[in-house]
Structure formats: C-alpha cells, structure tokens
Amino acid sequence: MTVLLVSGSTRHGSTNTAVLRTIATLDPARTRMFTLLADLPPFDPDADRDPLPPPVAALRGALAETTAVLFCTPEYAGALPGAFKNLLDWTVGGAEMPGKPAAWINVSSPAAPTGGAGAHAELGTVLGYVGARVVEGACRRIPLTRSHVDADGLVTDPQVRAELEEALHTFLAAASG
C-alpha cells in the first residue's frame, strides 16, 4: 500500500506541507509526496486529452501508482485555494480517483475562526464527485502554529506528531481494509 501526500499550498514554508513531510518521515516506505502543484497549468477541458500537459500526466500517474491519497490544505477566503482546486479539477477527467481512499488533515491556527470548514466542505464535495472513498475517521483538524515547525520543515511538537501518527494509522487501516 502507498499513500500519495498532496499539499494544497504553494507557499514556501507552508505548515500544510510541513505536516505532510512529517507524515512521510513516520512511514517513508508507504508514503510519497506530490510536489508539482505550482506547475499544473490552469484546467482546460480542451487540454484534458492525450497527450496531457506533462505536470498533469505526472499527477495522474502518481494517483494511478498509489493506493490512497492524503491531503493537507489551507483555506483561503473561506474555500479551497485556487491552485489546489485546479489540481482537483484535473482529476475529474481521469479514471484514477473512483474508489480510491482519501482523507484530509487541516492544520489551521488555533485562532482560525472556522477551522477550515469551508475548505473541508468543498474538498468533500469534489472528492464525492470524482468517486473517491472518503475515510472520515482519518479526516482531522489539528491546531498548529509555525512555532511547531523547525527549520527543516518538520513538525516538532510531540503532541501534534502523535496526532499525525494516529491519523496516518487510522487512514492506513481503513484504506487497506
């Protein structure tokens, strides 16, 4: 079993990417990062045919080669970030997501008023549309601040790391069953 880790942030130093990089260290044999979010062209239905733009082909190839997908995305203006929604739009025309286990982790600041509720709702809608099997028990909101991330871009707080490990184990158990 392999899990594709997809950050919804293009920001250098993103706490969302730090969470996924940390998860990758918890189980490096079964996790793989997708790092081409910023390289994806704007979704264009006319370009959704062979030959696909190379970053889109890489995305669909990564999805096809993995068993499950774990997302960690910020919320911007009460919704999914545009670049991340663009990535999801490119999955609609492919055959890689139907039935694929998927979950998400939100690591909004403790001060975030909605805790990423808008992004979660939109992500749930899109994942339902593409036929992914959402593993609700692995979807988490874990309050996190930049002070919990070290210079190497990994989460250092022991409590947060324990919550990430629990979410990963819950996801792996549900996705493999």
DODOVO-903344 format. One record per residue (C-alpha): residue in one letter; y, x, z. Coordinates in steps of 0.25 Angstrom, whole numbers, plus 5000, padded with zeros to 4 digits. Layout:
<recs>
<rec code="a" Y="Y" X="X" Z="Z"/>
...
</recs>
This chain:
<recs>
<rec code="m" Y="5000" X="5000" Z="5000"/>
<rec code="t" Y="5014" X="5005" Z="4997"/>
<rec code="v" Y="5027" X="4999" Z="5000"/>
<rec code="l" Y="5040" X="5001" Z="4992"/>
<rec code="l" Y="5052" X="5002" Z="5000"/>
<rec code="v" Y="5065" X="4997" Z="4994"/>
<rec code="s" Y="5079" X="4999" Z="5000"/>
<rec code="g" Y="5089" X="4988" Z="4995"/>
<rec code="s" Y="5100" X="4999" Z="4998"/>
<rec code="t" Y="5106" X="5009" Z="4988"/>
<rec code="r" Y="5115" X="5015" Z="4999"/>
<rec code="h" Y="5112" X="5029" Z="5003"/>
<rec code="g" Y="5109" X="5030" Z="5018"/>
<rec code="s" Y="5104" X="5015" Z="5018"/>
<rec code="t" Y="5097" X="5010" Z="5030"/>
<rec code="n" Y="5088" X="5002" Z="5022"/>
<rec code="t" Y="5083" X="5014" Z="5014"/>
<rec code="a" Y="5082" X="5021" Z="5027"/>
<rec code="v" Y="5073" X="5010" Z="5033"/>
<rec code="l" Y="5064" X="5011" Z="5020"/>
<rec code="r" Y="5064" X="5027" Z="5021"/>
<rec code="t" Y="5060" X="5026" Z="5035"/>
<rec code="i" Y="5049" X="5016" Z="5032"/>
<rec code="a" Y="5044" X="5025" Z="5021"/>
<rec code="t" Y="5042" X="5036" Z="5032"/>
<rec code="l" Y="5034" X="5026" Z="5040"/>
<rec code="d" Y="5023" X="5025" Z="5029"/>
<rec code="p" Y="5026" X="5034" Z="5018"/>
<rec code="a" Y="5013" X="5032" Z="5011"/>
<rec code="r" Y="5015" X="5017" Z="5009"/>
<rec code="t" Y="5030" X="5017" Z="5006"/>
<rec code="r" Y="5038" X="5020" Z="4994"/>
<rec code="m" Y="5054" X="5019" Z="4992"/>
<rec code="f" Y="5060" X="5013" Z="4980"/>
<rec code="t" Y="5073" X="5021" Z="4978"/>
<rec code="l" Y="5079" X="5016" Z="4965"/>
<rec code="l" Y="5087" X="5004" Z="4970"/>
<rec code="a" Y="5100" X="5010" Z="4965"/>
<rec code="d" Y="5094" X="5014" Z="4952"/>
<rec code="l" Y="5090" X="5000" Z="4948"/>
<rec code="p" Y="5098" X="4994" Z="4936"/>
<rec code="p" Y="5104" X="4980" Z="4938"/>
<rec code="f" Y="5094" X="4970" Z="4936"/>
<rec code="d" Y="5094" X="4965" Z="4922"/>
<rec code="p" Y="5083" X="4955" Z="4917"/>
<rec code="d" Y="5084" X="4961" Z="4903"/>
<rec code="a" Y="5080" X="4974" Z="4908"/>
<rec code="d" Y="5068" X="4969" Z="4916"/>
<rec code="r" Y="5058" X="4973" Z="4905"/>
<rec code="d" Y="5051" X="4985" Z="4901"/>
<rec code="p" Y="5056" X="4996" Z="4901"/>
<rec code="l" Y="5062" X="4993" Z="4914"/>
<rec code="p" Y="5074" X="5002" Z="4919"/>
<rec code="p" Y="5068" X="5014" Z="4926"/>
<rec code="p" Y="5072" X="5010" Z="4940"/>
<rec code="v" Y="5067" X="4996" Z="4938"/>
<rec code="a" Y="5054" X="5001" Z="4933"/>
<rec code="a" Y="5053" X="5011" Z="4945"/>
<rec code="l" Y="5056" X="4999" Z="4955"/>
<rec code="r" Y="5045" X="4990" Z="4948"/>
<rec code="g" Y="5035" X="5002" Z="4948"/>
<rec code="a" Y="5038" X="5005" Z="4963"/>
<rec code="l" Y="5036" X="4990" Z="4966"/>
<rec code="a" Y="5023" X="4990" Z="4958"/>
<rec code="e" Y="5017" X="5002" Z="4965"/>
<rec code="t" Y="5019" X="4997" Z="4979"/>
<rec code="t" Y="5013" X="4986" Z="4987"/>
<rec code="a" Y="5025" X="4981" Z="4995"/>
<rec code="v" Y="5040" X="4982" Z="4996"/>
<rec code="l" Y="5049" X="4984" Z="5008"/>
<rec code="f" Y="5064" X="4982" Z="5006"/>
<rec code="c" Y="5075" X="4986" Z="5015"/>
<rec code="t" Y="5088" X="4981" Z="5010"/>
<rec code="p" Y="5102" X="4979" Z="5015"/>
<rec code="e" Y="5110" X="4967" Z="5014"/>
<rec code="y" Y="5124" X="4967" Z="5007"/>
<rec code="a" Y="5133" X="4955" Z="5007"/>
<rec code="g" Y="5122" X="4946" Z="5013"/>
<rec code="a" Y="5112" X="4949" Z="5002"/>
<rec code="l" Y="5103" X="4960" Z="4995"/>
<rec code="p" Y="5111" X="4972" Z="4990"/>
<rec code="g" Y="5113" X="4971" Z="4975"/>
<rec code="a" Y="5105" X="4984" Z="4971"/>
<rec code="f" Y="5093" X="4979" Z="4979"/>
<rec code="k" Y="5094" X="4965" Z="4973"/>
<rec code="n" Y="5094" X="4972" Z="4960"/>
<rec code="l" Y="5081" X="4979" Z="4963"/>
<rec code="l" Y="5075" X="4965" Z="4967"/>
<rec code="d" Y="5079" X="4959" Z="4954"/>
<rec code="w" Y="5072" X="4970" Z="4947"/>
<rec code="t" Y="5059" X="4966" Z="4954"/>
<rec code="v" Y="5060" X="4951" Z="4949"/>
<rec code="g" Y="5055" X="4954" Z="4935"/>
<rec code="g" Y="5043" X="4963" Z="4939"/>
<rec code="a" Y="5029" X="4960" Z="4944"/>
<rec code="e" Y="5029" X="4970" Z="4956"/>
<rec code="m" Y="5034" X="4961" Z="4967"/>
<rec code="p" Y="5026" X="4948" Z="4967"/>
<rec code="g" Y="5016" X="4948" Z="4979"/>
<rec code="k" Y="5022" X="4962" Z="4984"/>
<rec code="p" Y="5024" X="4962" Z="4999"/>
<rec code="a" Y="5039" X="4964" Z="5002"/>
<rec code="a" Y="5047" X="4965" Z="5015"/>
<rec code="w" Y="5061" X="4970" Z="5019"/>
<rec code="i" Y="5068" X="4976" Z="5030"/>
<rec code="n" Y="5083" X="4974" Z="5033"/>
<rec code="v" Y="5090" X="4985" Z="5042"/>
<rec code="s" Y="5103" X="4979" Z="5043"/>
<rec code="s" Y="5113" X="4984" Z="5054"/>
<rec code="p" Y="5111" X="4976" Z="5067"/>
<rec code="a" Y="5125" X="4971" Z="5064"/>
<rec code="a" Y="5122" X="4965" Z="5051"/>
<rec code="p" Y="5125" X="4950" Z="5052"/>
<rec code="t" Y="5113" X="4945" Z="5044"/>
<rec code="g" Y="5103" X="4956" Z="5045"/>
<rec code="g" Y="5101" X="4956" Z="5030"/>
<rec code="a" Y="5097" X="4941" Z="5030"/>
<rec code="g" Y="5103" X="4939" Z="5016"/>
<rec code="a" Y="5096" X="4951" Z="5010"/>
<rec code="h" Y="5083" X="4947" Z="5016"/>
<rec code="a" Y="5084" X="4933" Z="5011"/>
<rec code="e" Y="5088" X="4938" Z="4997"/>
<rec code="l" Y="5076" X="4948" Z="4997"/>
<rec code="g" Y="5067" X="4937" Z="5002"/>
<rec code="t" Y="5071" X="4928" Z="4990"/>
<rec code="v" Y="5069" X="4939" Z="4980"/>
<rec code="l" Y="5056" X="4944" Z="4985"/>
<rec code="g" Y="5051" X="4930" Z="4985"/>
<rec code="y" Y="5056" X="4928" Z="4971"/>
<rec code="v" Y="5048" X="4941" Z="4966"/>
<rec code="g" Y="5036" X="4936" Z="4973"/>
<rec code="a" Y="5035" X="4947" Z="4984"/>
<rec code="r" Y="5027" X="4944" Z="4997"/>
<rec code="v" Y="5038" X="4946" Z="5008"/>
<rec code="v" Y="5032" X="4951" Z="5021"/>
<rec code="e" Y="5041" X="4944" Z="5030"/>
<rec code="g" Y="5035" X="4951" Z="5043"/>
<rec code="a" Y="5040" X="4965" Z="5037"/>
<rec code="c" Y="5054" X="4960" Z="5034"/>
<rec code="r" Y="5063" X="4965" Z="5045"/>
<rec code="r" Y="5077" X="4966" Z="5049"/>
<rec code="i" Y="5079" X="4979" Z="5057"/>
<rec code="p" Y="5093" X="4982" Z="5062"/>
<rec code="l" Y="5097" X="4997" Z="5058"/>
<rec code="t" Y="5109" X="5005" Z="5058"/>
<rec code="r" Y="5112" X="5018" Z="5051"/>
<rec code="s" Y="5111" X="5026" Z="5064"/>
<rec code="h" Y="5096" X="5023" Z="5063"/>
<rec code="v" Y="5094" X="5031" Z="5051"/>
<rec code="d" Y="5094" X="5046" Z="5051"/>
<rec code="a" Y="5100" X="5056" Z="5041"/>
<rec code="d" Y="5087" X="5056" Z="5033"/>
<rec code="g" Y="5088" X="5041" Z="5031"/>
<rec code="l" Y="5077" X="5037" Z="5040"/>
<rec code="v" Y="5077" X="5027" Z="5052"/>
<rec code="t" Y="5077" X="5034" Z="5065"/>
<rec code="d" Y="5077" X="5023" Z="5075"/>
<rec code="p" Y="5063" X="5021" Z="5081"/>
<rec code="q" Y="5065" X="5006" Z="5083"/>
<rec code="v" Y="5069" X="5004" Z="5069"/>
<rec code="r" Y="5058" X="5013" Z="5064"/>
<rec code="a" Y="5048" X="5005" Z="5072"/>
<rec code="e" Y="5053" X="4992" Z="5066"/>
<rec code="l" Y="5052" X="4998" Z="5052"/>
<rec code="e" Y="5038" X="5003" Z="5054"/>
<rec code="e" Y="5034" X="4989" Z="5059"/>
<rec code="a" Y="5040" X="4982" Z="5047"/>
<rec code="l" Y="5033" X="4992" Z="5038"/>
<rec code="h" Y="5019" X="4990" Z="5045"/>
<rec code="t" Y="5021" X="4975" Z="5044"/>
<rec code="f" Y="5024" X="4976" Z="5030"/>
<rec code="l" Y="5013" X="4985" Z="5026"/>
<rec code="a" Y="5003" X="4976" Z="5034"/>
<rec code="a" Y="5008" X="4963" Z="5027"/>
<rec code="a" Y="5009" X="4969" Z="5013"/>
<rec code="s" Y="4995" X="4975" Z="5013"/>
<rec code="g" Y="4989" X="4962" Z="5019"/>
</recs>
